Amino acid sequence: MLILNRRQGEAIIIDGGIRIVVLSSDRRGARIGIEAPTSINIQREELVSRVAEENRRANARSTGTEWLEQLPLRKPVPEP
């Protein structure tokens, strides 16, 4: 991991034409702007993690009949 200090208005250039600019910073954090080619997908990490977790959960439920065991079914009452 490369760690750099940047001030407002300063930028970082990454191979492939990606430019990251510090727009502002304060005690709550930094606001950055990202300029990149349209072929580059930019996503927030927490959203990617959330989608991946939901996909894992959906896949786990859809394999086999495990979902059937999770249904709150009543047991049949034995006949006298």
C-alpha positions in Angstrom: 0.0 0.0 0.0 1.3 3.4 -1.0 0.5 6.1 1.6 0.7 9.8 0.4 0.0 13.1 2.0 -2.0 15.4 -0.3 -3.5 18.8 0.2 -6.7 20.3 -1.3 -6.3 20.6 -5.0 -3.4 18.2 -5.3 -3.8 15.0 -7.3 -2.5 11.5 -7.8 -2.2 10.0 -11.3 -2.5 6.2 -11.6 -1.6 4.2 -14.7 -4.4 3.9 -17.2 -5.4 7.6 -17.0 -6.9 7.6 -13.5 -6.6 10.9 -11.7 -7.6 11.2 -8.0 -7.9 14.8 -6.7 -8.4 15.9 -3.1 -11.4 18.3 -3.1 -11.5 19.0 0.6 -10.7 17.6 3.9 -11.7 18.2 7.5 -12.1 16.2 10.8 -14.8 14.0 9.3 -12.7 12.9 6.4 -11.6 13.8 2.9 -13.7 14.4 -0.2 -12.0 13.1 -3.4 -12.8 13.3 -7.0 -11.9 10.6 -9.5 -11.4 11.1 -13.2 -11.1 7.8 -15.1 -11.9 6.5 -18.6 -15.4 5.3 -19.0 -14.2 1.7 -19.4 -13.1 1.8 -15.7 -15.7 0.8 -13.2 -15.6 2.7 -9.9 -17.6 1.5 -6.9 -17.5 2.1 -3.2 -16.0 -0.8 -1.4 -18.8 -1.1 1.2 -21.4 -1.5 -1.6 -19.4 -4.1 -3.4 -19.0 -6.0 -0.1 -22.7 -5.8 0.6 -23.7 -7.1 -2.9 -21.1 -9.9 -2.6 -22.5 -11.0 0.8 -26.1 -10.9 -0.5 -25.0 -13.0 -3.5 -23.3 -15.6 -1.2 -26.5 -15.8 0.9 -28.7 -16.2 -2.1 -26.5 -18.9 -3.6 -26.4 -20.8 -0.2 -30.2 -20.8 -0.1 -30.6 -21.9 -3.7 -28.5 -25.0 -3.6 -30.4 -28.1 -2.8 -33.4 -28.2 -0.5 -31.9 -26.5 2.6 -34.5 -23.8 2.3 -37.2 -26.3 3.0 -35.8 -27.1 6.4 -36.0 -23.4 7.3 -39.8 -23.2 6.8 -41.8 -23.1 10.0 -43.9 -26.1 9.2 -46.1 -27.7 11.9 -45.6 -31.4 12.6 -48.6 -33.5 11.7 -50.8 -34.5 14.6 -50.9 -38.3 14.9 -54.3 -39.8 14.3 -55.9 -41.7 17.2 
